[in-house]
């Protein structure tokens, strides 16, 4: 299986461990991710005003590039990039007038016709590779590590455009983690917003949003929380560095990318997964659960 | 507080522009309150999400633009997912933010941000934040 792959800006910097683990975990399942040539930033938010056509040009350019390179699918790891690219594609398919404008603006040899499918890696792993194949490959597995699957906004909403899972009761990441040998915990707030970009100007508003999620997952017995979004990862992780400073008794909950857990479950070498960049280092919790033992080279 | 509601205000140019930019019919909302009940940012807001719609319905656009609520909406789409009338409230909030910035300028002074925090943030946060808070 071979797909064009869109890393996005944050996976090249703050979330290099997400990028690396995504590619290696995919490789272990026979999925080759070919980085899209000359990809550009998706814009990080889908423009919500009807007269904002220009902000669609950035994400649209990636769709055109995929089509030009002969691809029919653009695979995305970052939940936010996935959301923006998928919504843009959906919008262009429904608005031929806007598509025509953008084609004229982008001046590419072949006009884009909406033929590319934007898909998240979770979708590709669970539906193209399949849970049974993942279960077979999951040696040594996660040994019953208790994981809270956190979805946030971008993998779920708006449901008619994203169409990956039930927006009120999502389960695709839980199914993947269970196939890796994790014990997934049931907890509320799994699809609620972490505060996203509010953290830039109004951390006093975003921090309680992040805390509710962490607290619910912790109370449900999670040893780690899994995410697919670098901004969720940052918000949930960064807050805990502050909580630890403030409250000596605070019990930290490592926030990991689901692909890092895949790499560990497949027995891949996690060097380069960037654990040392996390504010809450996941290694003690992983070692305690016996998940960091038995590592072998890829 | 005395509030004068007039046909002129309800049918004002401002209301028309908000409906055009958001692509939403504000009169579709019948105030069941599901948006406000489920909004994860509601505790930071001075007005609840459905109260913002109510102000626009009544032509009280200035009051909606003065509210801090529009800046605490993270466009998480929870309200839209649950709205029985299919009102895309995140689009309405976006239209109000744009209008507020057209009238009063950017909501964020980049030079005033905490430099230490800036060094920690993923650039995804900035790009999204600058898009929402500046024109």
Boltz contact constraints between the chains, C-beta under 6 A:
constraints:
  - contact:
      token1: [A, 9]
      token2: [B, 123]
      max_distance: 6.0
  - contact:
      token1: [A, 10]
      token2: [B, 122]
      max_distance: 6.0
  - contact:
      token1: [A, 10]
      token2: [B, 124]
      max_distance: 6.0
  - contact:
      token1: [A, 14]
      token2: [B, 122]
      max_distance: 6.0
  - contact:
      token1: [A, 44]
      token2: [B, 124]
      max_distance: 6.0
  - contact:
      token1: [A, 44]
      token2: [B, 127]
      max_distance: 6.0
  - contact:
      token1: [A, 44]
      token2: [B, 128]
      max_distance: 6.0
  - contact:
      token1: [A, 45]
      token2: [B, 128]
      max_distance: 6.0
  - contact:
      token1: [A, 45]
      token2: [B, 131]
      max_distance: 6.0
  - contact:
      token1: [A, 48]
      token2: [B, 90]
      max_distance: 6.0
  - contact:
      token1: [A, 48]
      token2: [B, 91]
      max_distance: 6.0
  - contact:
      token1: [A, 48]
      token2: [B, 94]
      max_distance: 6.0
  - contact:
      token1: [A, 49]
      token2: [B, 21]
      max_distance: 6.0
  - contact:
      token1: [A, 49]
      token2: [B, 94]
      max_distance: 6.0
  - contact:
      token1: [A, 49]
      token2: [B, 95]
      max_distance: 6.0
  - contact:
      token1: [A, 49]
      token2: [B, 98]
      max_distance: 6.0
  - contact:
      token1: [A, 50]
      token2: [B, 23]
      max_distance: 6.0
  - contact:
      token1: [A, 51]
      token2: [B, 21]
      max_distance: 6.0
  - contact:
      token1: [A, 153]
      token2: [B, 76]
      max_distance: 6.0
  - contact:
      token1: [A, 153]
      token2: [B, 77]
      max_distance: 6.0
  - contact:
      token1: [A, 157]
      token2: [B, 77]
      max_distance: 6.0
  - contact:
      token1: [A, 157]
      token2: [B, 81]
      max_distance: 6.0
  - contact:
      token1: [A, 158]
      token2: [B, 77]
      max_distance: 6.0
  - contact:
      token1: [A, 167]
      token2: [B, 81]
      max_distance: 6.0
  - contact:
      token1: [A, 192]
      token2: [B, 40]
      max_distance: 6.0
  - contact:
      token1: [A, 193]
      token2: [B, 40]
      max_distance: 6.0
  - contact:
      token1: [A, 193]
      token2: [B, 74]
      max_distance: 6.0
  - contact:
      token1: [A, 193]
      token2: [B, 76]
      max_distance: 6.0
  - contact:
      token1: [A, 196]
      token2: [B, 74]
      max_distance: 6.0
  - contact:
      token1: [A, 197]
      token2: [B, 125]
      max_distance: 6.0
  - contact:
      token1: [A, 197]
      token2: [B, 128]
      max_distance: 6.0
  - contact:
      token1: [A, 197]
      token2: [B, 129]
      max_distance: 6.0
  - contact:
      token1: [A, 198]
      token2: [B, 74]
      max_distance: 6.0
  - contact:
      token1: [A, 200]
      token2: [B, 125]
      max_distance: 6.0
  - contact:
      token1: [A, 200]
      token2: [B, 129]
      max_distance: 6.0
  - contact:
      token1: [A, 201]
      token2: [B, 108]
      max_distance: 6.0
  - contact:
      token1: [A, 205]
      token2: [B, 41]
      max_distance: 6.0
  - contact:
      token1: [A, 205]
      token2: [B, 44]
      max_distance: 6.0
  - contact:
      token1: [A, 205]
      token2: [B, 72]
      max_distance: 6.0
  - contact:
      token1: [A, 209]
      token2: [B, 40]
      max_distance: 6.0
  - contact:
      token1: [A, 230]
      token2: [B, 122]
      max_distance: 6.0
  - contact:
      token1: [A, 230]
      token2: [B, 124]
      max_distance: 6.0
  - contact:
      token1: [A, 231]
      token2: [B, 124]
      max_distance: 6.0
  - contact:
      token1: [A, 231]
      token2: [B, 125]
      max_distance: 6.0
  - contact:
      token1: [A, 234]
      token2: [B, 122]
      max_distance: 6.0
